[in-house]
């Protein structure tokens, strides 16, 4: 499990093939869809594909990524790619940041500097962290998968091995959003002896993806307020479609996404616009270059299929509690919720589920919190772990 330096250098053939496929895109009709009510709006997608084809410089983005120390290690036969930035301060705390879907490790790039070197960002050097940012198994350069079955709760022990056996840390801190929140919650539940505390930008009770309709908030939530059905319907309209397809037919979807980069962008762009606090304009939160970098990281690594199978594997291999103690997650937990991203129902269950070290609700920001509101995430992570050092 010795870590090996892993600078990213995609072959010219792969980059040229991407450009060829983008230029050869066959565009469908898109009638009366200015409000995106039928899905990704055609003109918006064409504009981004045109940028990806004519103005986007993958090599420049590659160089920006390689400015961070990148490594790869094989853990339980899984190749795991990660950034590892040592902290600058009197006693940096090890911290692992875990992304979700359709995120990549690059969603965290704006928080790495302030977390690892707070003194250079008007912060206190005593808040410094050694920052580790892995790609989930099967995502990006954490490929290829050696076998099926990898899901969120099976990722947590890989992270324990990464932090302790590969990098030589003892106990460590963890943060995550989306799938990363679930991985981080599992660290705090089943691996509490290895974890100092956790911080989440989404919070929900486990198990998830349970029952006959795993995409249904109404079926999974017992704390919906009376008259919340309209809220549930709006929530499920934003989230249900991708979960249903990723759970029920991930491989079928992947043939199209593996063949068409424009199709891949359409599928993930709709989620960025809808889940982010974008007010209907995706570039309010995500620049064209960032979006094209994200799509390129999926396309150039052939990892879309593994990323969507991650959902099916959550259903194929359901979560089971490692203990029956209360709270379920025994380590100190910081929670930062973002109003645009919050599901229907209350949060009364949180106090019995966690040991709260911090709880904040932010009015600005959405599902991709570390990218949308990096300063708030940095501040809340610092505050969560300040007393745990």
Secondary structure, DSSP 8 states (H G I E B T S, - for coil): ---EE------HHHHHHHHHHHHT------TT-TTSTTSS-HHHHHHHHHHHHHT--HHHHHHHHHTS-EEEEEETTEEEEEEEE---SSS-EEEEEE--SS--GGGGHHHHHHHH-GGGGTS-GGG-EEEEEE--TTSTTS---SSS---HHHHHHHHHHIIIIIS--SSEEEEE-THHHHHHHHHHHH-GGGEEEEEESS---S--S-SS-TT-HHHH-S---TT-HHHHHHHHHHHHHHHHHHHHHHHHHHHHHHH-HHHHHHHHHHHHHHHTT-TT-GGGTS-HHHHHHHHHHHHTTT-HHHHHHHHHHHHHS----S---SSSS-SEEEEEEEGGG--SS--TTHHHHSEEEEEEEESS--SSHHHHSHHHHHHHHHHHHHTT-
